[in-house]
Amino acid sequence: MSRTEKEKMLAGELYRADSPEIQADQAASMAWLARYNAAIDHGNEARHVLLRERFGSVGAGAVIRPPFHCDYGYNIHLGAGVFLNFDCVILDVVEVAIGDGTQIGPAVQIYTADHPRDPQLRSTGLESGKPVRIGRNVWIGGGAIILPGVSIGDDALIGAGSVVTRDVPAAATVAGNPARIR
């Protein structure tokens, strides 16, 4: 039995993002994002209700300050007390899990979306995804970029502006482009 493009996407396999099912999910996400970002003057509790409406899971006290941008929302899982500051982007074609108490600075970008390295295959428009996992009590400085497939251990610190290209061990401090242990 053949799998849908969405099933392939969620499994991290090559898929076509222009399929009608995926386009419908993106349209629903864009409508939700318009409502969420318009709620900038609402309190954290009101926005928390909106997050629970779209996200895979949302722990108690999780806060995302608008504006915020994502692909789908339903692949994002926030632990209790997670905080994302203004202007964060999460490309969530597969799971993004953020552990309890993690603090994320403004303009941080978290990418799960990936593309084939082979130029001929890439030219076909196929995409894929690799999950991102961020542990508990992590601090990610403003403007950092987390690339597809990266895991960040509990209690780690990511310096502002860093580009995290590989896994970060628990309690490590990394900074730079590419991010290295300090």
MDTraj code that builds the backbone (N, CA, C; nanometers):
import mdtraj as md
import numpy as np

residues = "MET SER ARG THR GLU LYS GLU LYS MET LEU ALA GLY GLU LEU TYR ARG ALA ASP SER PRO GLU ILE GLN ALA ASP GLN ALA ALA SER MET ALA TRP LEU ALA ARG TYR ASN ALA ALA ILE ASP HIS GLY ASN GLU ALA ARG HIS VAL LEU LEU ARG GLU ARG PHE GLY SER VAL GLY ALA GLY ALA VAL ILE ARG PRO PRO PHE HIS CYS ASP TYR GLY TYR ASN ILE HIS LEU GLY ALA GLY VAL PHE LEU ASN PHE ASP CYS VAL ILE LEU ASP VAL VAL GLU VAL ALA ILE GLY ASP GLY THR GLN ILE GLY PRO ALA VAL GLN ILE TYR THR ALA ASP HIS PRO ARG ASP PRO GLN LEU ARG SER THR GLY LEU GLU SER GLY LYS PRO VAL ARG ILE GLY ARG ASN VAL TRP ILE GLY GLY GLY ALA ILE ILE LEU PRO GLY VAL SER ILE GLY ASP ASP ALA LEU ILE GLY ALA GLY SER VAL VAL THR ARG ASP VAL PRO ALA ALA ALA THR VAL ALA GLY ASN PRO ALA ARG ILE ARG".split()
xyz = np.array([
    [0.0839, -0.1184, 0.0000],
    [0.0000, 0.0000, 0.0000],
    [0.0886, 0.1251, 0.0000],
    [0.0560, 0.2186, -0.0849],
    [0.1385, 0.3385, -0.0930],
    [0.1016, 0.4361, 0.0179],
    [0.2020, 0.5101, 0.0640],
    [0.1827, 0.6050, 0.1730],
    [0.1578, 0.7436, 0.1163],
    [0.0835, 0.8240, 0.1925],
    [0.0574, 0.9609, 0.1506],
    [0.1845, 1.0442, 0.1685],
    [0.1871, 1.1589, 0.1036],
    [0.3007, 1.2490, 0.1194],
    [0.3140, 1.2952, 0.2647],
    [0.2019, 1.3152, 0.3323],
    [0.2073, 1.3546, 0.4738],
    [0.2659, 1.2429, 0.5587],
    [0.2280, 1.1189, 0.5329],
    [0.2846, 1.0060, 0.6077],
    [0.4356, 0.9973, 0.5867],
    [0.4795, 1.0195, 0.4622],
    [0.6232, 1.0209, 0.4341],
    [0.6913, 1.1355, 0.5084],
    [0.6299, 1.2539, 0.5071],
    [0.6862, 1.3698, 0.5754],
    [0.7048, 1.3400, 0.7240],
    [0.6000, 1.2904, 0.7873],
    [0.6043, 1.2646, 0.9313],
    [0.7054, 1.1564, 0.9677],
    [0.7353, 1.0669, 0.8735],
    [0.8339, 0.9611, 0.8961],
    [0.9765, 1.0079, 0.8670],
    [0.9923, 1.1328, 0.8200],
    [1.1245, 1.1852, 0.7893],
    [1.1785, 1.1382, 0.6551],
    [1.0912, 1.0851, 0.5717],
    [1.1312, 1.0366, 0.4397],
    [1.1152, 1.1479, 0.3365],
    [1.1686, 1.1246, 0.2173],
    [1.1491, 1.2206, 0.1095],
    [1.0007, 1.2302, 0.0756],
    [0.9520, 1.3518, 0.0581],
    [0.8103, 1.3762, 0.0288],
    [0.7974, 1.4995, -0.0585],
    [0.6788, 1.5172, -0.1130],
    [0.6482, 1.6342, -0.1959],
    [0.5648, 1.7323, -0.1131],
    [0.6206, 1.8483, -0.0855],
    [0.5517, 1.9495, -0.0043],
    [0.4364, 2.0150, -0.0786],
    [0.4290, 1.9949, -0.2095],
    [0.3216, 2.0565, -0.2871],
    [0.1987, 1.9663, -0.3005],
    [0.1936, 1.8578, -0.2229],
    [0.0754, 1.7704, -0.2285],
    [-0.0454, 1.8431, -0.1685],
    [-0.1658, 1.8135, -0.2163],
    [-0.2852, 1.8836, -0.1649],
    [-0.3040, 1.8691, -0.0136],
    [-0.2768, 1.7523, 0.0414],
    [-0.2939, 1.7308, 0.1853],
    [-0.1990, 1.8200, 0.2655],
    [-0.0747, 1.8271, 0.2229],
    [0.0224, 1.9100, 0.2939],
    [-0.0090, 2.0577, 0.2747],
    [-0.0503, 2.0961, 0.1547],
    [-0.0887, 2.2353, 0.1306],
    [-0.2068, 2.2757, 0.2196],
    [-0.3012, 2.1851, 0.2402],
    [-0.4156, 2.2137, 0.3276],
    [-0.3696, 2.2321, 0.4721],
    [-0.2751, 2.1467, 0.5180],
    [-0.2213, 2.1616, 0.6532],
    [-0.1497, 2.2947, 0.6689],
    [-0.0734, 2.3354, 0.5667],
    [-0.0032, 2.4635, 0.5738],
    [-0.1012, 2.5804, 0.5768],
    [-0.2091, 2.5705, 0.5007],
    [-0.3099, 2.6771, 0.5007],
    [-0.3752, 2.6887, 0.6391],
    [-0.4051, 2.5737, 0.7004],
    [-0.4638, 2.5749, 0.8351],
    [-0.3662, 2.6353, 0.9355],
    [-0.2387, 2.6034, 0.9206],
    [-0.1370, 2.6593, 1.0098],
    [-0.1260, 2.8103, 0.9917],
    [-0.1301, 2.8573, 0.8672],
    [-0.1206, 3.0015, 0.8420],
    [-0.2398, 3.0760, 0.9034],
    [-0.3584, 3.0166, 0.8949],
    [-0.4760, 3.0784, 0.9564],
    [-0.4605, 3.0836, 1.1083],
    [-0.4107, 2.9746, 1.1668],
    [-0.3882, 2.9707, 1.3118],
    [-0.2824, 3.0740, 1.3513],
    [-0.1715, 3.0808, 1.2751],
    [-0.0660, 3.1774, 1.3059],
    [-0.1173, 3.3215, 1.3015],
    [-0.2050, 3.3514, 1.2074],
    [-0.2625, 3.4864, 1.2004],
    [-0.3380, 3.5176, 1.3291],
    [-0.4148, 3.4201, 1.3788],
    [-0.4880, 3.4418, 1.5057],
    [-0.3922, 3.4532, 1.6233],
    [-0.2923, 3.3652, 1.6271],
    [-0.1980, 3.3660, 1.7388],
    [-0.1201, 3.4978, 1.7431],
    [-0.0654, 3.5368, 1.6303],
    [0.0155, 3.6589, 1.6272],
    [-0.0680, 3.7843, 1.6503],
    [-0.1962, 3.7792, 1.6160],
    [-0.2863, 3.8913, 1.6448],
    [-0.3171, 3.9013, 1.7942],
    [-0.2888, 3.7945, 1.8689],
    [-0.3170, 3.7915, 2.0128],
    [-0.2009, 3.8467, 2.0948],
    [-0.1160, 3.9267, 2.0334],
    [0.0019, 3.9797, 2.1025],
    [-0.0360, 4.0581, 2.2279],
    [-0.1521, 4.1232, 2.2273],
    [-0.1928, 4.2012, 2.3440],
    [-0.2756, 4.1205, 2.4438],
    [-0.2936, 3.9922, 2.4178],
    [-0.3624, 3.9035, 2.5122],
    [-0.2614, 3.8539, 2.6152],
    [-0.3101, 3.8083, 2.7262],
    [-0.2223, 3.7545, 2.8293],
    [-0.1673, 3.6172, 2.7918],
    [-0.0675, 3.5741, 2.8691],
    [-0.0060, 3.4435, 2.8443],
    [-0.1067, 3.3296, 2.8510],
    [-0.2028, 3.3373, 2.9423],
    [-0.3019, 3.2295, 2.9563],
    [-0.3879, 3.2168, 2.8315],
    [-0.4307, 3.3284, 2.7751],
    [-0.5126, 3.3253, 2.6533],
    [-0.4332, 3.2685, 2.5366],
    [-0.3065, 3.3072, 2.5264],
    [-0.2232, 3.2526, 2.4187],
    [-0.1917, 3.1050, 2.4427],
    [-0.1836, 3.0644, 2.5681],
    [-0.1599, 2.9229, 2.6011],
    [-0.2740, 2.8363, 2.5471],
    [-0.3954, 2.8863, 2.5581],
    [-0.5117, 2.8141, 2.5028],
    [-0.4942, 2.7963, 2.3521],
    [-0.4497, 2.8993, 2.2835],
    [-0.4258, 2.8901, 2.1389],
    [-0.3151, 2.7900, 2.1067],
    [-0.2084, 2.7884, 2.1859],
    [-0.1006, 2.6915, 2.1628],
    [-0.1526, 2.5491, 2.1754],
    [-0.2331, 2.5226, 2.2769],
    [-0.2882, 2.3878, 2.2964],
    [-0.3791, 2.3475, 2.1810],
    [-0.4388, 2.4450, 2.1159],
    [-0.5276, 2.4186, 2.0030],
    [-0.4517, 2.3605, 1.8837],
    [-0.3261, 2.3995, 1.8649],
    [-0.2534, 2.3633, 1.7426],
    [-0.1340, 2.2701, 1.7653],
    [-0.0670, 2.2829, 1.8792],
    [0.0568, 2.2090, 1.9022],
    [0.0304, 2.0637, 1.9411],
    [0.1336, 1.9801, 1.9232],
    [0.1240, 1.8396, 1.9617],
    [0.1015, 1.8235, 2.1106],
    [0.1751, 1.9010, 2.1909],
    [0.1544, 1.9051, 2.3356],
    [0.2157, 2.0335, 2.3900],
    [0.1554, 2.0826, 2.4989],
    [0.1992, 2.2090, 2.5599],
    [0.1910, 2.1933, 2.7113],
    [0.3064, 2.2029, 2.7772],
    [0.3094, 2.1921, 2.9217],
    [0.2581, 2.3172, 2.9904],
    [0.2258, 2.3022, 3.1179],
    [0.1762, 2.4138, 3.1984],
    [0.2761, 2.5284, 3.1975],
    [0.2244, 2.6485, 3.1801],
    [0.3061, 2.7677, 3.1886],
    [0.3964, 2.7941, 3.0690],
    [0.3841, 2.7172, 2.9617],
    [0.4644, 2.7430, 2.8416],
    [0.4184, 2.8742, 2.7774],
    [0.5151, 2.9540, 2.7310],
    [0.4863, 3.0861, 2.6740],
    [0.5644, 3.1031, 2.5446],
    [0.4956, 3.1503, 2.4410],
    [0.5618, 3.1946, 2.3183],
    [0.5146, 3.3367, 2.2920],
    [0.6085, 3.4296, 2.2875],
    [0.5738, 3.5684, 2.2581],
    [0.5603, 3.5882, 2.1072],
    [0.4471, 3.6433, 2.0627],
    [0.4330, 3.6737, 1.9206],
    [0.5230, 3.7900, 1.8809],
    [0.5647, 3.8008, 1.7558],
    [0.5273, 3.7104, 1.6488],
    [0.6061, 3.5799, 1.6546],
    [0.5411, 3.4765, 1.6073],
    [0.5962, 3.3413, 1.6035],
    [0.5601, 3.2817, 1.4686],
    [0.6456, 3.1947, 1.4175],
    [0.6188, 3.1320, 1.2878],
    [0.6556, 2.9841, 1.2933],
    [0.5734, 2.9007, 1.2312],
    [0.6024, 2.7581, 1.2192],
    [0.5390, 2.7049, 1.0914],
    [0.5759, 2.5821, 1.0550],
    [0.5160, 2.5195, 0.9370],
    [0.3784, 2.4612, 0.9676],
    [0.3687, 2.3822, 1.0729],
    [0.2453, 2.3074, 1.1004],
    [0.1950, 2.3232, 1.2433],
    [0.2854, 2.3249, 1.3398],
    [0.2457, 2.3356, 1.4802],
    [0.2239, 2.2011, 1.5454],
    [0.1552, 2.1104, 1.4786],
    [0.1212, 1.9831, 1.5430],
    [0.2420, 1.8934, 1.5689],
    [0.3570, 1.9253, 1.5145],
    [0.4797, 1.8492, 1.5416],
    [0.5635, 1.9104, 1.6533],
    [0.5133, 2.0168, 1.7169],
    [0.5870, 2.0859, 1.8230],
    [0.5340, 2.0405, 1.9587],
    [0.6284, 2.0050, 2.0473],
    [0.5951, 1.9600, 2.1829],
    [0.6747, 2.0438, 2.2822],
    [0.6033, 2.1191, 2.3658],
    [0.6657, 2.2069, 2.4643],
    [0.6453, 2.1511, 2.6038],
    [0.7523, 2.1441, 2.6817],
    [0.7414, 2.1044, 2.8208],
    [0.6896, 2.2178, 2.9070],
    [0.6709, 2.1888, 3.0348],
    [0.6225, 2.2882, 3.1303],
    [0.7238, 2.4009, 3.1449],
    [0.6733, 2.5235, 3.1488],
    [0.7574, 2.6387, 3.1734],
    [0.8510, 2.6773, 3.0599],
    [0.8313, 2.6226, 2.9419],
    [0.9132, 2.6612, 2.8271],
    [0.8801, 2.8049, 2.7891],
    [0.9838, 2.8814, 2.7488],
    [0.9650, 3.0200, 2.7085],
    [1.0372, 3.0447, 2.5775],
    [0.9643, 3.0968, 2.4773],
    [1.0229, 3.1418, 2.3511],
    [0.9955, 3.2907, 2.3393],
    [1.1005, 3.3689, 2.3202],
    [1.0867, 3.5128, 2.3093],
    [1.0395, 3.5512, 2.1694],
    [1.0283, 3.6797, 2.1434],
    [0.9743, 3.7315, 2.0177],
    [1.0452, 3.6761, 1.8942],
    [0.9682, 3.6567, 1.7878],
    [1.0192, 3.6347, 1.6528],
    [1.0921, 3.5026, 1.6314],
    [1.0523, 3.3980, 1.7026],
    [1.1126, 3.2664, 1.6810],
    [1.0450, 3.1960, 1.5630],
    [1.1218, 3.1084, 1.4977],
    [1.0748, 3.0306, 1.3827],
    [1.1046, 2.8838, 1.4107],
    [1.0034, 2.7983, 1.3937],
    [1.0235, 2.6536, 1.4030],
    [0.9687, 2.5905, 1.2758],
    [1.0590, 2.5345, 1.1949],
    [1.0172, 2.4599, 1.0757],
    [0.9984, 2.3151, 1.1193],
    [0.8733, 2.2788, 1.1440],
    [0.8406, 2.1520, 1.2094],
    [0.7773, 2.0501, 1.1143],
    [0.8523, 2.0074, 1.0137],
    [0.7980, 1.9036, 0.9259],
    [0.7984, 1.7682, 0.9960],
    [0.8844, 1.7521, 1.0970],
    [0.8825, 1.6379, 1.1883],
    [0.8913, 1.6935, 1.3298],
    [0.9015, 1.6078, 1.4278],
    [0.8913, 1.6479, 1.5676],
    [1.0023, 1.7431, 1.6133],
    [0.9590, 1.8432, 1.6889],
    [1.0472, 1.9302, 1.7675],
    [1.0002, 1.9167, 1.9120],
    [1.0860, 1.8640, 1.9978],
    [1.0532, 1.8459, 2.1392],
    [1.1431, 1.9372, 2.2215],
    [1.0812, 2.0197, 2.3061],
    [1.1539, 2.1156, 2.3894],
    [1.1185, 2.0859, 2.5347],
    [1.2208, 2.0540, 2.6146],
    [1.2004, 2.0091, 2.7514],
    [1.1642, 2.1180, 2.8497],
    [1.1148, 2.0739, 2.9650],
    [1.0701, 2.1624, 3.0726],
    [1.1737, 2.2695, 3.1055],
    [1.1248, 2.3916, 3.1257],
    [1.2072, 2.5004, 3.1751],
    [1.3070, 2.5580, 3.0768],
    [1.3020, 2.5165, 2.9524],
    [1.3962, 2.5692, 2.8530],
    [1.3586, 2.7123, 2.8169],
    [1.4598, 2.7965, 2.8042],
    [1.4434, 2.9381, 2.7716],
    [1.5069, 2.9642, 2.6350],
    [1.4315, 3.0226, 2.5431],
    [1.4791, 3.0460, 2.4072],
    [1.4679, 3.1946, 2.3769],
    [1.5800, 3.2539, 2.3371],
    [1.5876, 3.3969, 2.3115],
    [1.5171, 3.4387, 2.1839],
    [1.5123, 3.5699, 2.1590],
    [1.4433, 3.6216, 2.0412],
    [1.5128, 3.5796, 1.9117],
    [1.4322, 3.5634, 1.8086],
    [1.4796, 3.5363, 1.6725],
    [1.5557, 3.4056, 1.6588],
    [1.5339, 3.3120, 1.7506],
    [1.5942, 3.1788, 1.7364],
    [1.5185, 3.1035, 1.6283],
    [1.5921, 3.0266, 1.5499],
    [1.5334, 2.9474, 1.4428],
    [1.5683, 2.8008, 1.4640],
    [1.4660, 2.7160, 1.4597],
    [1.4824, 2.5713, 1.4773],
    [1.4305, 2.5046, 1.3511],
    [1.5195, 2.4341, 1.2828],
    [1.4842, 2.3738, 1.1540],
    [1.4831, 2.2216, 1.1630],
    [1.3740, 2.1593, 1.1192],
    [1.3751, 2.0145, 1.0954],
    [1.3738, 1.9864, 0.9464],
    [1.3310, 2.0838, 0.8667],
    [1.3212, 2.0664, 0.7221],
    [1.4601, 2.0519, 0.6606],
    [1.4718, 1.9570, 0.5691],
    [1.5991, 1.9294, 0.5046],
    [1.5757, 1.9016, 0.3568],
    [1.6817, 1.9019, 0.2807],
    [1.6738, 1.8810, 0.1359],
    [1.7842, 1.7853, 0.0939],
    [1.7621, 1.7115, -0.0146],
    [1.8664, 1.6191, -0.0625],
    [1.9947, 1.6934, -0.0968],
    [2.1068, 1.6291, -0.0728],
    [2.2363, 1.6879, -0.1066],
    [2.2667, 1.6738, -0.2563],
    [2.2136, 1.5673, -0.3161],
    [2.2342, 1.5444, -0.4589],
    [2.1557, 1.6487, -0.5385],
    [2.2228, 1.7277, -0.6252],
    [2.1534, 1.8364, -0.6947],
    [2.0409, 1.7894, -0.7866],
    [2.0567, 1.6747, -0.8507],
    [1.9498, 1.6259, -0.9387],
    [1.8264, 1.5878, -0.8585],
    [1.8457, 1.5192, -0.7474],
    [1.7329, 1.4817, -0.6623],
    [1.6694, 1.6068, -0.6013],
    [1.7528, 1.7005, -0.5586],
    [1.7014, 1.8255, -0.5000],
    [1.6165, 1.9025, -0.6005],
    [1.6540, 1.8992, -0.7267],
    [1.5804, 1.9739, -0.8300],
    [1.4401, 1.9183, -0.8544],
    [1.4110, 1.7994, -0.8036],
    [1.2768, 1.7418, -0.8194],
    [1.1769, 1.8025, -0.7214],
    [1.2266, 1.8793, -0.6228],
    [1.1379, 1.9406, -0.5248],
    [1.1114, 1.8546, -0.4027],
    [1.1752, 1.7391, -0.3937],
    [1.1568, 1.6543, -0.2761],
    [1.2233, 1.7165, -0.1540],
    [1.1629, 1.6940, -0.0395],
    [1.2145, 1.7414, 0.0886],
    [1.2107, 1.6259, 0.1874],
    [1.2717, 1.6464, 0.3035],
    [1.2641, 1.5489, 0.4123],
    [1.2774, 1.6241, 0.5439],
    [1.2776, 1.5521, 0.6526],
    [1.2929, 1.6154, 0.7826],
    [1.3694, 1.5278, 0.8786],
    [1.4364, 1.5930, 0.9743],
    [1.5074, 1.5247, 1.0815],
    [1.4650, 1.5909, 1.2120],
    [1.4192, 1.5140, 1.3112],
    [1.3690, 1.5727, 1.4355],
    [1.4758, 1.6480, 1.5142],
    [1.4310, 1.7465, 1.5905],
    [1.5163, 1.8223, 1.6816],
    [1.4645, 1.7984, 1.8228],
    [1.5582, 1.7685, 1.9116],
    [1.5235, 1.7463, 2.0521],
    [1.6086, 1.8382, 2.1392],
    [1.5412, 1.9146, 2.2225],
    [1.6073, 2.0083, 2.3122],
    [1.5685, 1.9680, 2.4537],
    [1.6684, 1.9449, 2.5382],
    [1.6439, 1.8938, 2.6728],
    [1.5826, 1.9946, 2.7674],
    [1.5849, 1.9582, 2.8954],
    [1.5309, 2.0413, 3.0027],
    [1.6321, 2.1486, 3.0431],
    [1.5790, 2.2641, 3.0838],
    [1.6588, 2.3714, 3.1417],
    [1.7725, 2.4168, 3.0500],
    [1.7461, 2.4165, 2.9212],
    [1.8432, 2.4648, 2.8228],
    [1.8208, 2.6148, 2.8034],
    [1.9276, 2.6876, 2.7782],
    [1.9174, 2.8291, 2.7467],
    [1.9786, 2.8489, 2.6095],
    [1.8969, 2.9012, 2.5161],
    [1.9420, 2.9271, 2.3797],
    [1.9382, 3.0778, 2.3582],
    [2.0556, 3.1371, 2.3331],
    [2.0673, 3.2809, 2.3158],
    [2.0049, 3.3296, 2.1860],
    [1.9688, 3.4557, 2.1836],
    [1.9022, 3.5172, 2.0695],
    [1.9758, 3.4965, 1.9384],
    [1.8983, 3.4736, 1.8336],
    [1.9516, 3.4620, 1.6996],
    [2.0212, 3.3313, 1.6684],
    [2.0202, 3.2361, 1.7596],
    [2.0822, 3.1059, 1.7330],
    [2.0002, 3.0293, 1.6298],
    [2.0680, 2.9413, 1.5586],
    [2.0029, 2.8547, 1.4600],
    [2.0349, 2.7108, 1.4960],
    [1.9307, 2.6281, 1.5071],
    [1.9447, 2.4859, 1.5378],
    [1.9100, 2.4093, 1.4106],
    [2.0042, 2.3334, 1.3575],
    [1.9848, 2.2644, 1.2302],
    [1.9153, 2.1291, 1.2461],
    [1.8630, 2.0744, 1.1345],
    [1.7891, 1.9477, 1.1390],
    [1.8692, 1.8346, 1.2029],
    [1.7993, 1.7552, 1.2849],
    [1.8571, 1.6354, 1.3435],
    [1.9375, 1.6570, 1.4697],
    [1.9487, 1.7804, 1.5178],
    [2.0304, 1.8108, 1.6347],
    [1.9550, 1.7762, 1.7630],
    [2.0286, 1.7200, 1.8600],
    [1.9789, 1.7008, 1.9962],
    [2.0654, 1.7836, 2.0897],
    [2.0006, 1.8513, 2.1831],
    [2.0696, 1.9345, 2.2812],
    [2.0367, 1.8783, 2.4183],
    [2.1403, 1.8437, 2.4952],
    [2.1216, 1.7815, 2.6257],
    [2.0722, 1.8782, 2.7321],
    [2.0199, 1.8218, 2.8404],
    [1.9714, 1.8989, 2.9546],
    [2.0791, 1.9966, 3.0040],
    [2.0349, 2.1128, 3.0490],
    [2.1193, 2.2134, 3.1144],
    [2.2261, 2.2753, 3.0236],
    [2.2179, 2.2547, 2.8917],
    [2.3157, 2.3127, 2.7993],
    [2.2895, 2.4615, 2.7792],
    [2.3936, 2.5330, 2.7365],
    [2.3842, 2.6745, 2.7014],
    [2.4294, 2.6903, 2.5571],
    [2.3479, 2.7602, 2.4778],
    [2.3803, 2.7874, 2.3383],
    [2.3996, 2.9379, 2.3258],
    [2.5182, 2.9805, 2.2856],
    [2.5490, 3.1229, 2.2761],
    [2.4662, 3.1931, 2.1699],
    [2.4396, 3.3201, 2.1929],
    [2.3646, 3.4019, 2.0971],
    [2.4336, 3.3979, 1.9610],
    [2.3538, 3.3848, 1.8567],
    [2.4051, 3.3853, 1.7208],
    [2.4720, 3.2565, 1.6769],
    [2.4748, 3.1563, 1.7601],
    [2.5408, 3.0294, 1.7248],
    [2.4636, 2.9553, 1.6178],
    [2.5360, 2.8762, 1.5387],
    [2.4751, 2.7852, 1.4427],
    [2.5099, 2.6449, 1.4901],
    [2.4076, 2.5745, 1.5414],
    [2.4293, 2.4434, 1.6015],
    [2.4101, 2.3375, 1.4932],
    [2.5216, 2.2769, 1.4526],
    [2.5219, 2.1816, 1.3418],
    [2.5289, 2.0365, 1.3878],
    [2.5602, 2.0151, 1.5166],
    [2.5706, 1.8785, 1.5691],
    [2.5215, 1.8743, 1.7122],
    [2.5024, 1.7529, 1.7631],
    [2.4489, 1.7336, 1.8975],
    [2.5333, 1.8059, 2.0016],
    [2.4657, 1.8524, 2.1074],
    [2.5296, 1.9222, 2.2189],
    [2.5088, 1.8375, 2.3437],
    [2.6175, 1.7998, 2.4131],
    [2.6025, 1.7177, 2.5342],
    [2.5343, 1.7943, 2.6478],
    [2.4810, 1.7206, 2.7419],
    [2.4201, 1.7803, 2.8609],
    [2.5223, 1.8689, 2.9317],
    [2.4754, 1.9822, 2.9814],
    [2.5530, 2.0779, 3.0611],
    [2.6672, 2.1453, 2.9852],
    [2.6767, 2.1257, 2.8546],
    [2.7822, 2.1897, 2.7755],
    [2.7434, 2.3325, 2.7409],
    [2.8439, 2.4174, 2.7190],
    [2.8242, 2.5510, 2.6652],
    [2.8878, 2.5519, 2.5288],
    [2.8062, 2.5906, 2.4268],
    [2.8583, 2.5997, 2.2907],
    [2.8309, 2.7383, 2.2362],
    [2.9185, 2.7821, 2.1452],
    [2.9001, 2.9118, 2.0798],
    [2.9757, 2.9111, 1.9483],
    [2.9334, 3.0001, 1.8577],
    [3.0049, 3.0198, 1.7333],
    [2.9328, 2.9609, 1.6139],
    [3.0017, 2.9739, 1.4986],
    [2.9488, 2.9217, 1.3716],
    [3.0618, 2.8497, 1.2997],
    [3.0586, 2.7153, 1.3033],
    [2.9629, 2.6304, 1.3731],
    [2.9880, 2.6329, 1.5237],
    [2.8832, 2.6032, 1.5987],
    [2.8927, 2.6046, 1.7448],
    [2.9908, 2.4973, 1.7924],
    [3.0785, 2.5389, 1.8852],
    [3.1755, 2.4461, 1.9448],
    [3.1703, 2.4608, 2.0965],
    [3.2082, 2.3540, 2.1645],
    [3.2110, 2.3565, 2.3108],
    [3.3134, 2.4582, 2.3567],
    [3.2759, 2.5384, 2.4553],
    [3.3623, 2.6434, 2.5123],
    [3.4106, 2.6022, 2.6476],
])
top = md.Topology()
chain = top.add_chain()
for i, resn in enumerate(residues, 1):
    res = top.add_residue(resn, chain, resSeq=i)
    for name in ("N", "CA", "C"):
        top.add_atom(name, md.element.get_by_symbol(name[0]), res)
traj = md.Trajectory(xyz[None], top)
